[in-house]
Amino acid sequence: MNLENLSDKRRAARLEKRKDHLQKQLAEIKDYDEILDHMANEQLTMDLDDGVKVNYEKMQTDREGVLY
């Protein structure tokens, strides 16, 4: 559907706003996918005795030490 061909300007504006919103969500999902890919490929070892806080930090930190 081409938004320029719509006769109802209000509907066209609403659809354009929705399209922009969905494009932003898609970009956010792609960024998050990269983070998840990193976590899955690291094959980190978790020690339950370390506790949630320590293990969470292991999962959320990249190789350079940057916390996501």
PDB file of N, CA, C, O and CB in Angstrom:
ATOM      1  N   MET A   1       0.845  -1.164   0.000  1.00  0.00           N
ATOM      2  CA  MET A   1       0.000   0.000   0.000  1.00  0.00           C
ATOM      3  C   MET A   1       0.899   1.238   0.000  1.00  0.00           C
ATOM      4  O   MET A   1       1.840   1.330   0.789  1.00  0.00           O
ATOM      5  CB  MET A   1      -0.966  -0.008   1.220  1.00  0.00           C
ATOM      6  N   ASN A   2       0.614   2.149  -0.853  1.00  0.00           N
ATOM      7  CA  ASN A   2       1.379   3.375  -0.964  1.00  0.00           C
ATOM      8  C   ASN A   2       0.641   4.478  -0.207  1.00  0.00           C
ATOM      9  O   ASN A   2      -0.502   4.799  -0.534  1.00  0.00           O
ATOM     10  CB  ASN A   2       1.601   3.765  -2.456  1.00  0.00           C
ATOM     11  N   LEU A   3       1.284   5.052   0.794  1.00  0.00           N
ATOM     12  CA  LEU A   3       0.629   6.039   1.643  1.00  0.00           C
ATOM     13  C   LEU A   3       0.313   7.336   0.910  1.00  0.00           C
ATOM     14  O   LEU A   3      -0.606   8.051   1.310  1.00  0.00           O
ATOM     15  CB  LEU A   3       1.490   6.334   2.835  1.00  0.00           C
ATOM     16  N   GLU A   4       1.047   7.660  -0.150  1.00  0.00           N
ATOM     17  CA  GLU A   4       0.795   8.898  -0.874  1.00  0.00           C
ATOM     18  C   GLU A   4      -0.526   8.855  -1.634  1.00  0.00           C
ATOM     19  O   GLU A   4      -1.093   9.906  -1.934  1.00  0.00           O
ATOM     20  CB  GLU A   4       1.933   9.179  -1.834  1.00  0.00           C
ATOM     21  N   ASN A   5      -1.025   7.671  -1.950  1.00  0.00           N
ATOM     22  CA  ASN A   5      -2.242   7.535  -2.738  1.00  0.00           C
ATOM     23  C   ASN A   5      -3.508   7.538  -1.892  1.00  0.00           C
ATOM     24  O   ASN A   5      -4.607   7.499  -2.445  1.00  0.00           O
ATOM     25  CB  ASN A   5      -2.183   6.275  -3.539  1.00  0.00           C
ATOM     26  N   LEU A   6      -3.389   7.583  -0.598  1.00  0.00           N
ATOM     27  CA  LEU A   6      -4.575   7.581   0.261  1.00  0.00           C
ATOM     28  C   LEU A   6      -5.250   8.944   0.221  1.00  0.00           C
ATOM     29  O   LEU A   6      -4.587   9.978   0.312  1.00  0.00           O
ATOM     30  CB  LEU A   6      -4.202   7.208   1.714  1.00  0.00           C
ATOM     31  N   SER A   7      -6.554   8.938   0.085  1.00  0.00           N
ATOM     32  CA  SER A   7      -7.286  10.202   0.030  1.00  0.00           C
ATOM     33  C   SER A   7      -7.549  10.756   1.428  1.00  0.00           C
ATOM     34  O   SER A   7      -7.653  11.970   1.600  1.00  0.00           O
ATOM     35  CB  SER A   7      -8.606  10.017  -0.715  1.00  0.00           C
ATOM     36  N   ASP A   8      -7.656   9.899   2.404  1.00  0.00           N
ATOM     37  CA  ASP A   8      -7.922  10.340   3.773  1.00  0.00           C
ATOM     38  C   ASP A   8      -6.600  10.704   4.446  1.00  0.00           C
ATOM     39  O   ASP A   8      -5.840   9.816   4.833  1.00  0.00           O
ATOM     40  CB  ASP A   8      -8.671   9.235   4.582  1.00  0.00           C
ATOM     41  N   LYS A   9      -6.323  11.979   4.586  1.00  0.00           N
ATOM     42  CA  LYS A   9      -5.038  12.449   5.134  1.00  0.00           C
ATOM     43  C   LYS A   9      -4.847  12.037   6.593  1.00  0.00           C
ATOM     44  O   LYS A   9      -3.729  11.758   7.025  1.00  0.00           O
ATOM     45  CB  LYS A   9      -4.942  13.971   5.017  1.00  0.00           C
ATOM     46  N   ARG A  10      -5.932  12.000   7.337  1.00  0.00           N
ATOM     47  CA  ARG A  10      -5.840  11.609   8.745  1.00  0.00           C
ATOM     48  C   ARG A  10      -5.411  10.148   8.858  1.00  0.00           C
ATOM     49  O   ARG A  10      -4.557   9.797   9.672  1.00  0.00           O
ATOM     50  CB  ARG A  10      -7.192  11.831   9.465  1.00  0.00           C
ATOM     51  N   ARG A  11      -6.017   9.312   8.031  1.00  0.00           N
ATOM     52  CA  ARG A  11      -5.658   7.887   8.038  1.00  0.00           C
ATOM     53  C   ARG A  11      -4.222   7.690   7.553  1.00  0.00           C
ATOM     54  O   ARG A  11      -3.489   6.862   8.093  1.00  0.00           O
ATOM     55  CB  ARG A  11      -6.635   7.077   7.154  1.00  0.00           C
ATOM     56  N   ALA A  12      -3.827   8.446   6.542  1.00  0.00           N
ATOM     57  CA  ALA A  12      -2.464   8.361   6.020  1.00  0.00           C
ATOM     58  C   ALA A  12      -1.454   8.750   7.094  1.00  0.00           C
ATOM     59  O   ALA A  12      -0.414   8.106   7.233  1.00  0.00           O
ATOM     60  CB  ALA A  12      -2.301   9.263   4.784  1.00  0.00           C
ATOM     61  N   ALA A  13      -1.754   9.792   7.848  1.00  0.00           N
ATOM     62  CA  ALA A  13      -0.853  10.227   8.921  1.00  0.00           C
ATOM     63  C   ALA A  13      -0.758   9.165  10.007  1.00  0.00           C
ATOM     64  O   ALA A  13       0.323   8.896  10.531  1.00  0.00           O
ATOM     65  CB  ALA A  13      -1.332  11.560   9.525  1.00  0.00           C
ATOM     66  N   ARG A  14      -1.897   8.564  10.342  1.00  0.00           N
ATOM     67  CA  ARG A  14      -1.910   7.511  11.369  1.00  0.00           C
ATOM     68  C   ARG A  14      -1.088   6.308  10.914  1.00  0.00           C
ATOM     69  O   ARG A  14      -0.329   5.738  11.698  1.00  0.00           O
ATOM     70  CB  ARG A  14      -3.362   7.075  11.683  1.00  0.00           C
ATOM     71  N   LEU A  15      -1.241   5.924   9.642  1.00  0.00           N
ATOM     72  CA  LEU A  15      -0.491   4.789   9.115  1.00  0.00           C
ATOM     73  C   LEU A  15       1.008   5.094   9.028  1.00  0.00           C
ATOM     74  O   LEU A  15       1.838   4.218   9.272  1.00  0.00           O
ATOM     75  CB  LEU A  15      -1.026   4.402   7.738  1.00  0.00           C
ATOM     76  N   GLU A  16       1.340   6.313   8.687  1.00  0.00           N
ATOM     77  CA  GLU A  16       2.749   6.715   8.628  1.00  0.00           C
ATOM     78  C   GLU A  16       3.373   6.670  10.023  1.00  0.00           C
ATOM     79  O   GLU A  16       4.508   6.223  10.189  1.00  0.00           O
ATOM     80  CB  GLU A  16       2.887   8.133   8.024  1.00  0.00           C
ATOM     81  N   LYS A  17       2.626   7.135  11.019  1.00  0.00           N
ATOM     82  CA  LYS A  17       3.112   7.098  12.407  1.00  0.00           C
ATOM     83  C   LYS A  17       3.308   5.655  12.860  1.00  0.00           C
ATOM     84  O   LYS A  17       4.296   5.335  13.521  1.00  0.00           O
ATOM     85  CB  LYS A  17       2.125   7.826  13.356  1.00  0.00           C
ATOM     86  N   ARG A  18       2.372   4.792  12.505  1.00  0.00           N
ATOM     87  CA  ARG A  18       2.480   3.364  12.857  1.00  0.00           C
ATOM     88  C   ARG A  18       3.696   2.738  12.181  1.00  0.00           C
ATOM     89  O   ARG A  18       4.425   1.964  12.801  1.00  0.00           O
ATOM     90  CB  ARG A  18       1.194   2.600  12.451  1.00  0.00           C
ATOM     91  N   LYS A  19       3.913   3.071  10.910  1.00  0.00           N
ATOM     92  CA  LYS A  19       5.060   2.547  10.183  1.00  0.00           C
ATOM     93  C   LYS A  19       6.367   2.971  10.852  1.00  0.00           C
ATOM     94  O   LYS A  19       7.273   2.154  11.018  1.00  0.00           O
ATOM     95  CB  LYS A  19       5.030   3.022   8.726  1.00  0.00           C
ATOM     96  N   ASP A  20       6.467   4.233  11.233  1.00  0.00           N
ATOM     97  CA  ASP A  20       7.672   4.722  11.913  1.00  0.00           C
ATOM     98  C   ASP A  20       7.887   3.997  13.236  1.00  0.00           C
ATOM     99  O   ASP A  20       9.010   3.629  13.580  1.00  0.00           O
ATOM    100  CB  ASP A  20       7.575   6.234  12.154  1.00  0.00           C
ATOM    101  N   HIS A  21       6.797   3.799  13.972  1.00  0.00           N
ATOM    102  CA  HIS A  21       6.880   3.091  15.254  1.00  0.00           C
ATOM    103  C   HIS A  21       7.385   1.659  15.050  1.00  0.00           C
ATOM    104  O   HIS A  21       8.246   1.190  15.794  1.00  0.00           O
ATOM    105  CB  HIS A  21       5.500   3.076  15.954  1.00  0.00           C
ATOM    106  N   LEU A  22       6.855   0.980  14.059  1.00  0.00           N
ATOM    107  CA  LEU A  22       7.267  -0.396  13.785  1.00  0.00           C
ATOM    108  C   LEU A  22       8.716  -0.465  13.322  1.00  0.00           C
ATOM    109  O   LEU A  22       9.427  -1.407  13.674  1.00  0.00           O
ATOM    110  CB  LEU A  22       6.357  -1.020  12.734  1.00  0.00           C
ATOM    111  N   GLN A  23       9.168   0.510  12.542  1.00  0.00           N
ATOM    112  CA  GLN A  23      10.560   0.536  12.105  1.00  0.00           C
ATOM    113  C   GLN A  23      11.501   0.736  13.293  1.00  0.00           C
ATOM    114  O   GLN A  23      12.577   0.138  13.336  1.00  0.00           O
ATOM    115  CB  GLN A  23      10.772   1.646  11.068  1.00  0.00           C
ATOM    116  N   LYS A  24      11.107   1.567  14.250  1.00  0.00           N
ATOM    117  CA  LYS A  24      11.917   1.766  15.458  1.00  0.00           C
ATOM    118  C   LYS A  24      11.972   0.481  16.280  1.00  0.00           C
ATOM    119  O   LYS A  24      13.026   0.115  16.801  1.00  0.00           O
ATOM    120  CB  LYS A  24      11.346   2.923  16.313  1.00  0.00           C
ATOM    121  N   GLN A  25      10.837  -0.200  16.391  1.00  0.00           N
ATOM    122  CA  GLN A  25      10.813  -1.465  17.121  1.00  0.00           C
ATOM    123  C   GLN A  25      11.698  -2.501  16.450  1.00  0.00           C
ATOM    124  O   GLN A  25      12.408  -3.240  17.131  1.00  0.00           O
ATOM    125  CB  GLN A  25       9.386  -1.990  17.233  1.00  0.00           C
ATOM    126  N   LEU A  26      11.666  -2.564  15.142  1.00  0.00           N
ATOM    127  CA  LEU A  26      12.488  -3.513  14.404  1.00  0.00           C
ATOM    128  C   LEU A  26      13.973  -3.237  14.639  1.00  0.00           C
ATOM    129  O   LEU A  26      14.752  -4.171  14.831  1.00  0.00           O
ATOM    130  CB  LEU A  26      12.163  -3.450  12.904  1.00  0.00           C
ATOM    131  N   ALA A  27      14.364  -1.984  14.626  1.00  0.00           N
ATOM    132  CA  ALA A  27      15.764  -1.627  14.883  1.00  0.00           C
ATOM    133  C   ALA A  27      16.167  -2.048  16.297  1.00  0.00           C
ATOM    134  O   ALA A  27      17.267  -2.560  16.505  1.00  0.00           O
ATOM    135  CB  ALA A  27      15.984  -0.104  14.693  1.00  0.00           C
ATOM    136  N   GLU A  28      15.276  -1.832  17.266  1.00  0.00           N
ATOM    137  CA  GLU A  28      15.559  -2.223  18.648  1.00  0.00           C
ATOM    138  C   GLU A  28      15.691  -3.738  18.766  1.00  0.00           C
ATOM    139  O   GLU A  28      16.562  -4.228  19.484  1.00  0.00           O
ATOM    140  CB  GLU A  28      14.455  -1.713  19.590  1.00  0.00           C
ATOM    141  N   ILE A  29      14.847  -4.475  18.076  1.00  0.00           N
ATOM    142  CA  ILE A  29      14.903  -5.935  18.110  1.00  0.00           C
ATOM    143  C   ILE A  29      16.208  -6.434  17.505  1.00  0.00           C
ATOM    144  O   ILE A  29      16.812  -7.375  18.019  1.00  0.00           O
ATOM    145  CB  ILE A  29      13.703  -6.540  17.363  1.00  0.00           C
ATOM    146  N   LYS A  30      16.646  -5.808  16.416  1.00  0.00           N
ATOM    147  CA  LYS A  30      17.908  -6.214  15.790  1.00  0.00           C
ATOM    148  C   LYS A  30      19.085  -5.973  16.733  1.00  0.00           C
ATOM    149  O   LYS A  30      19.987  -6.806  16.820  1.00  0.00           O
ATOM    150  CB  LYS A  30      18.124  -5.453  14.470  1.00  0.00           C
ATOM    151  N   ASP A  31      19.082  -4.840  17.439  1.00  0.00           N
ATOM    152  CA  ASP A  31      20.144  -4.565  18.412  1.00  0.00           C
ATOM    153  C   ASP A  31      20.134  -5.600  19.535  1.00  0.00           C
ATOM    154  O   ASP A  31      21.184  -6.098  19.941  1.00  0.00           O
ATOM    155  CB  ASP A  31      19.987  -3.149  18.997  1.00  0.00           C
ATOM    156  N   TYR A  32      18.942  -5.918  20.030  1.00  0.00           N
ATOM    157  CA  TYR A  32      18.817  -6.891  21.110  1.00  0.00           C
ATOM    158  C   TYR A  32      19.250  -8.275  20.639  1.00  0.00           C
ATOM    159  O   TYR A  32      19.835  -9.037  21.408  1.00  0.00           O
ATOM    160  CB  TYR A  32      17.374  -6.933  21.630  1.00  0.00           C
ATOM    161  N   ASP A  33      18.966  -8.604  19.381  1.00  0.00           N
ATOM    162  CA  ASP A  33      19.378  -9.892  18.823  1.00  0.00           C
ATOM    163  C   ASP A  33      20.895 -10.030  18.847  1.00  0.00           C
ATOM    164  O   ASP A  33      21.412 -11.112  19.125  1.00  0.00           O
ATOM    165  CB  ASP A  33      18.855 -10.050  17.386  1.00  0.00           C
ATOM    166  N   GLU A  34      21.609  -8.956  18.561  1.00  0.00           N
ATOM    167  CA  GLU A  34      23.072  -8.989  18.625  1.00  0.00           C
ATOM    168  C   GLU A  34      23.552  -9.278  20.042  1.00  0.00           C
ATOM    169  O   GLU A  34      24.497 -10.041  20.241  1.00  0.00           O
ATOM    170  CB  GLU A  34      23.661  -7.662  18.133  1.00  0.00           C
ATOM    171  N   ILE A  35      22.902  -8.672  21.012  1.00  0.00           N
ATOM    172  CA  ILE A  35      23.270  -8.902  22.417  1.00  0.00           C
ATOM    173  C   ILE A  35      23.005 -10.356  22.802  1.00  0.00           C
ATOM    174  O   ILE A  35      23.844 -10.997  23.434  1.00  0.00           O
ATOM    175  CB  ILE A  35      22.483  -7.946  23.356  1.00  0.00           C
ATOM    176  N   LEU A  36      21.848 -10.869  22.422  1.00  0.00           N
ATOM    177  CA  LEU A  36      21.526 -12.261  22.736  1.00  0.00           C
ATOM    178  C   LEU A  36      22.480 -13.223  22.045  1.00  0.00           C
ATOM    179  O   LEU A  36      22.863 -14.244  22.616  1.00  0.00           O
ATOM    180  CB  LEU A  36      20.091 -12.575  22.332  1.00  0.00           C
ATOM    181  N   ASP A  37      22.858 -12.898  20.824  1.00  0.00           N
ATOM    182  CA  ASP A  37      23.806 -13.725  20.090  1.00  0.00           C
ATOM    183  C   ASP A  37      25.131 -13.800  20.836  1.00  0.00           C
ATOM    184  O   ASP A  37      25.735 -14.867  20.948  1.00  0.00           O
ATOM    185  CB  ASP A  37      24.020 -13.176  18.672  1.00  0.00           C
ATOM    186  N   HIS A  38      25.571 -12.658  21.344  1.00  0.00           N
ATOM    187  CA  HIS A  38      26.808 -12.624  22.138  1.00  0.00           C
ATOM    188  C   HIS A  38      26.686 -13.539  23.343  1.00  0.00           C
ATOM    189  O   HIS A  38      27.581 -14.341  23.612  1.00  0.00           O
ATOM    190  CB  HIS A  38      27.129 -11.184  22.594  1.00  0.00           C
ATOM    191  N   MET A  39      25.588 -13.423  24.064  1.00  0.00           N
ATOM    192  CA  MET A  39      25.409 -14.223  25.276  1.00  0.00           C
ATOM    193  C   MET A  39      25.384 -15.709  24.954  1.00  0.00           C
ATOM    194  O   MET A  39      25.972 -16.513  25.677  1.00  0.00           O
ATOM    195  CB  MET A  39      24.121 -13.823  25.994  1.00  0.00           C
ATOM    196  N   ALA A  40      24.714 -16.073  23.884  1.00  0.00           N
ATOM    197  CA  ALA A  40      24.590 -17.489  23.526  1.00  0.00           C
ATOM    198  C   ALA A  40      25.927 -18.070  23.077  1.00  0.00           C
ATOM    199  O   ALA A  40      26.202 -19.242  23.331  1.00  0.00           O
ATOM    200  CB  ALA A  40      23.547 -17.669  22.421  1.00  0.00           C
ATOM    201  N   ASN A  41      26.751 -17.284  22.423  1.00  0.00           N
ATOM    202  CA  ASN A  41      28.014 -17.783  21.873  1.00  0.00           C
ATOM    203  C   ASN A  41      29.170 -17.764  22.873  1.00  0.00           C
ATOM    204  O   ASN A  41      30.204 -18.381  22.620  1.00  0.00           O
ATOM    205  CB  ASN A  41      28.393 -16.968  20.670  1.00  0.00           C
ATOM    206  N   GLU A  42      29.019 -17.087  23.977  1.00  0.00           N
ATOM    207  CA  GLU A  42      30.096 -16.997  24.962  1.00  0.00           C
ATOM    208  C   GLU A  42      30.311 -18.309  25.714  1.00  0.00           C
ATOM    209  O   GLU A  42      31.422 -18.572  26.175  1.00  0.00           O
ATOM    210  CB  GLU A  42      29.799 -15.888  25.950  1.00  0.00           C
ATOM    211  N   GLN A  43      29.291 -19.125  25.845  1.00  0.00           N
ATOM    212  CA  GLN A  43      29.355 -20.378  26.590  1.00  0.00           C
ATOM    213  C   GLN A  43      29.951 -20.162  27.979  1.00  0.00           C
ATOM    214  O   GLN A  43      30.911 -20.821  28.379  1.00  0.00           O
ATOM    215  CB  GLN A  43      30.177 -21.414  25.818  1.00  0.00           C
ATOM    216  N   LEU A  44      29.356 -19.228  28.689  1.00  0.00           N
ATOM    217  CA  LEU A  44      29.810 -18.889  30.025  1.00  0.00           C
ATOM    218  C   LEU A  44      29.484 -20.004  31.012  1.00  0.00           C
ATOM    219  O   LEU A  44      28.481 -20.705  30.875  1.00  0.00           O
ATOM    220  CB  LEU A  44      29.182 -17.578  30.481  1.00  0.00           C
ATOM    221  N   THR A  45      30.344 -20.149  31.999  1.00  0.00           N
ATOM    222  CA  THR A  45      30.066 -21.115  33.055  1.00  0.00           C
ATOM    223  C   THR A  45      29.490 -20.357  34.244  1.00  0.00           C
ATOM    224  O   THR A  45      30.033 -19.346  34.688  1.00  0.00           O
ATOM    225  CB  THR A  45      31.355 -21.912  33.460  1.00  0.00           C
ATOM    226  N   MET A  46      28.402 -20.865  34.730  1.00  0.00           N
ATOM    227  CA  MET A  46      27.733 -20.260  35.869  1.00  0.00           C
ATOM    228  C   MET A  46      27.956 -21.131  37.096  1.00  0.00           C
ATOM    229  O   MET A  46      27.893 -22.359  37.026  1.00  0.00           O
ATOM    230  CB  MET A  46      26.221 -20.070  35.592  1.00  0.00           C
ATOM    231  N   ASP A  47      28.215 -20.484  38.201  1.00  0.00           N
ATOM    232  CA  ASP A  47      28.356 -21.178  39.473  1.00  0.00           C
ATOM    233  C   ASP A  47      27.220 -20.708  40.364  1.00  0.00           C
ATOM    234  O   ASP A  47      27.152 -19.533  40.723  1.00  0.00           O
ATOM    235  CB  ASP A  47      29.760 -20.911  40.134  1.00  0.00           C
ATOM    236  N   LEU A  48      26.333 -21.620  40.720  1.00  0.00           N
ATOM    237  CA  LEU A  48      25.183 -21.244  41.528  1.00  0.00           C
ATOM    238  C   LEU A  48      25.586 -20.694  42.889  1.00  0.00           C
ATOM    239  O   LEU A  48      24.834 -19.932  43.497  1.00  0.00           O
ATOM    240  CB  LEU A  48      24.273 -22.429  41.707  1.00  0.00           C
ATOM    241  N   ASP A  49      26.765 -21.073  43.371  1.00  0.00           N
ATOM    242  CA  ASP A  49      27.228 -20.569  44.658  1.00  0.00           C
ATOM    243  C   ASP A  49      27.620 -19.086  44.594  1.00  0.00           C
ATOM    244  O   ASP A  49      27.699 -18.416  45.624  1.00  0.00           O
ATOM    245  CB  ASP A  49      28.411 -21.396  45.138  1.00  0.00           C
ATOM    246  N   ASP A  50      27.866 -18.577  43.374  1.00  0.00           N
ATOM    247  CA  ASP A  50      28.192 -17.159  43.224  1.00  0.00           C
ATOM    248  C   ASP A  50      26.997 -16.264  43.487  1.00  0.00           C
ATOM    249  O   ASP A  50      27.163 -15.112  43.890  1.00  0.00           O
ATOM    250  CB  ASP A  50      28.729 -16.893  41.838  1.00  0.00           C
ATOM    251  N   GLY A  51      25.819 -16.766  43.268  1.00  0.00           N
ATOM    252  CA  GLY A  51      24.618 -15.972  43.478  1.00  0.00           C
ATOM    253  C   GLY A  51      24.151 -15.306  42.193  1.00  0.00           C
ATOM    254  O   GLY A  51      24.876 -15.246  41.200  1.00  0.00           O
ATOM    255  N   VAL A  52      22.943 -14.817  42.240  1.00  0.00           N
ATOM    256  CA  VAL A  52      22.303 -14.230  41.071  1.00  0.00           C
ATOM    257  C   VAL A  52      23.041 -12.986  40.604  1.00  0.00           C
ATOM    258  O   VAL A  52      23.254 -12.808  39.405  1.00  0.00           O
ATOM    259  CB  VAL A  52      20.854 -13.892  41.376  1.00  0.00           C
ATOM    260  N   LYS A  53      23.425 -12.141  41.517  1.00  0.00           N
ATOM    261  CA  LYS A  53      24.049 -10.863  41.159  1.00  0.00           C
ATOM    262  C   LYS A  53      25.338 -11.068  40.356  1.00  0.00           C
ATOM    263  O   LYS A  53      25.547 -10.397  39.346  1.00  0.00           O
ATOM    264  CB  LYS A  53      24.347 -10.049  42.424  1.00  0.00           C
ATOM    265  N   VAL A  54      26.182 -11.967  40.785  1.00  0.00           N
ATOM    266  CA  VAL A  54      27.454 -12.226  40.103  1.00  0.00           C
ATOM    267  C   VAL A  54      27.205 -12.883  38.755  1.00  0.00           C
ATOM    268  O   VAL A  54      27.805 -12.483  37.757  1.00  0.00           O
ATOM    269  CB  VAL A  54      28.369 -13.118  40.968  1.00  0.00           C
ATOM    270  N   ASN A  55      26.334 -13.877  38.705  1.00  0.00           N
ATOM    271  CA  ASN A  55      26.051 -14.560  37.451  1.00  0.00           C
ATOM    272  C   ASN A  55      25.358 -13.643  36.450  1.00  0.00           C
ATOM    273  O   ASN A  55      25.619 -13.722  35.249  1.00  0.00           O
ATOM    274  CB  ASN A  55      25.195 -15.786  37.707  1.00  0.00           C
ATOM    275  N   TYR A  56      24.486 -12.784  36.931  1.00  0.00           N
ATOM    276  CA  TYR A  56      23.817 -11.815  36.068  1.00  0.00           C
ATOM    277  C   TYR A  56      24.853 -10.884  35.439  1.00  0.00           C
ATOM    278  O   TYR A  56      24.776 -10.577  34.250  1.00  0.00           O
ATOM    279  CB  TYR A  56      22.763 -11.002  36.865  1.00  0.00           C
ATOM    280  N   GLU A  57      25.801 -10.447  36.225  1.00  0.00           N
ATOM    281  CA  GLU A  57      26.842  -9.559  35.712  1.00  0.00           C
ATOM    282  C   GLU A  57      27.699 -10.264  34.659  1.00  0.00           C
ATOM    283  O   GLU A  57      28.109  -9.641  33.680  1.00  0.00           O
ATOM    284  CB  GLU A  57      27.725  -9.057  36.861  1.00  0.00           C
ATOM    285  N   LYS A  58      27.973 -11.557  34.851  1.00  0.00           N
ATOM    286  CA  LYS A  58      28.721 -12.326  33.853  1.00  0.00           C
ATOM    287  C   LYS A  58      27.972 -12.343  32.521  1.00  0.00           C
ATOM    288  O   LYS A  58      28.570 -12.181  31.458  1.00  0.00           O
ATOM    289  CB  LYS A  58      28.964 -13.769  34.350  1.00  0.00           C
ATOM    290  N   MET A  59      26.668 -12.541  32.595  1.00  0.00           N
ATOM    291  CA  MET A  59      25.859 -12.623  31.380  1.00  0.00           C
ATOM    292  C   MET A  59      25.714 -11.272  30.683  1.00  0.00           C
ATOM    293  O   MET A  59      25.569 -11.218  29.461  1.00  0.00           O
ATOM    294  CB  MET A  59      24.488 -13.174  31.711  1.00  0.00           C
ATOM    295  N   GLN A  60      25.751 -10.200  31.438  1.00  0.00           N
ATOM    296  CA  GLN A  60      25.480  -8.882  30.878  1.00  0.00           C
ATOM    297  C   GLN A  60      26.735  -8.095  30.503  1.00  0.00           C
ATOM    298  O   GLN A  60      26.629  -6.925  30.133  1.00  0.00           O
ATOM    299  CB  GLN A  60      24.679  -8.091  31.852  1.00  0.00           C
ATOM    300  N   THR A  61      27.906  -8.696  30.586  1.00  0.00           N
ATOM    301  CA  THR A  61      29.153  -8.004  30.298  1.00  0.00           C
ATOM    302  C   THR A  61      29.794  -8.596  29.055  1.00  0.00           C
ATOM    303  O   THR A  61      29.893  -9.814  28.912  1.00  0.00           O
ATOM    304  CB  THR A  61      30.115  -8.086  31.495  1.00  0.00           C
ATOM    305  N   ASP A  62      30.232  -7.714  28.152  1.00  0.00           N
ATOM    306  CA  ASP A  62      30.884  -8.217  26.944  1.00  0.00           C
ATOM    307  C   ASP A  62      32.366  -8.454  27.193  1.00  0.00           C
ATOM    308  O   ASP A  62      32.847  -8.267  28.310  1.00  0.00           O
ATOM    309  CB  ASP A  62      30.693  -7.237  25.779  1.00  0.00           C
ATOM    310  N   ARG A  63      33.082  -8.860  26.171  1.00  0.00           N
ATOM    311  CA  ARG A  63      34.493  -9.212  26.311  1.00  0.00           C
ATOM    312  C   ARG A  63      35.364  -8.031  26.748  1.00  0.00           C
ATOM    313  O   ARG A  63      36.389  -8.219  27.403  1.00  0.00           O
ATOM    314  CB  ARG A  63      35.009  -9.761  25.005  1.00  0.00           C
ATOM    315  N   GLU A  64      34.954  -6.823  26.383  1.00  0.00           N
ATOM    316  CA  GLU A  64      35.718  -5.637  26.759  1.00  0.00           C
ATOM    317  C   GLU A  64      35.353  -5.127  28.152  1.00  0.00           C
ATOM    318  O   GLU A  64      35.922  -4.138  28.615  1.00  0.00           O
ATOM    319  CB  GLU A  64      35.499  -4.539  25.739  1.00  0.00           C
ATOM    320  N   GLY A  65      34.422  -5.783  28.817  1.00  0.00           N
ATOM    321  CA  GLY A  65      34.037  -5.392  30.154  1.00  0.00           C
ATOM    322  C   GLY A  65      32.919  -4.370  30.200  1.00  0.00           C
ATOM    323  O   GLY A  65      32.634  -3.810  31.259  1.00  0.00           O
ATOM    324  N   VAL A  66      32.283  -4.120  29.067  1.00  0.00           N
ATOM    325  CA  VAL A  66      31.178  -3.160  29.013  1.00  0.00           C
ATOM    326  C   VAL A  66      29.897  -3.857  29.386  1.00  0.00           C
ATOM    327  O   VAL A  66      29.555  -4.893  28.817  1.00  0.00           O
ATOM    328  CB  VAL A  66      31.057  -2.519  27.616  1.00  0.00           C
ATOM    329  N   LEU A  67      29.177  -3.285  30.353  1.00  0.00           N
ATOM    330  CA  LEU A  67      27.921  -3.841  30.817  1.00  0.00           C
ATOM    331  C   LEU A  67      26.792  -3.397  29.881  1.00  0.00           C
ATOM    332  O   LEU A  67      26.655  -2.207  29.596  1.00  0.00           O
ATOM    333  CB  LEU A  67      27.635  -3.407  32.278  1.00  0.00           C
ATOM    334  N   TYR A  68      25.991  -4.345  29.407  1.00  0.00           N
ATOM    335  CA  TYR A  68      24.882  -4.020  28.514  1.00  0.00           C
ATOM    336  C   TYR A  68      23.793  -3.305  29.256  1.00  0.00           C
ATOM    337  O   TYR A  68      22.774  -2.950  28.665  1.00  0.00           O
ATOM    338  CB  TYR A  68      24.329  -5.267  27.862  1.00  0.00           C
TER     339      TYR A  68
END
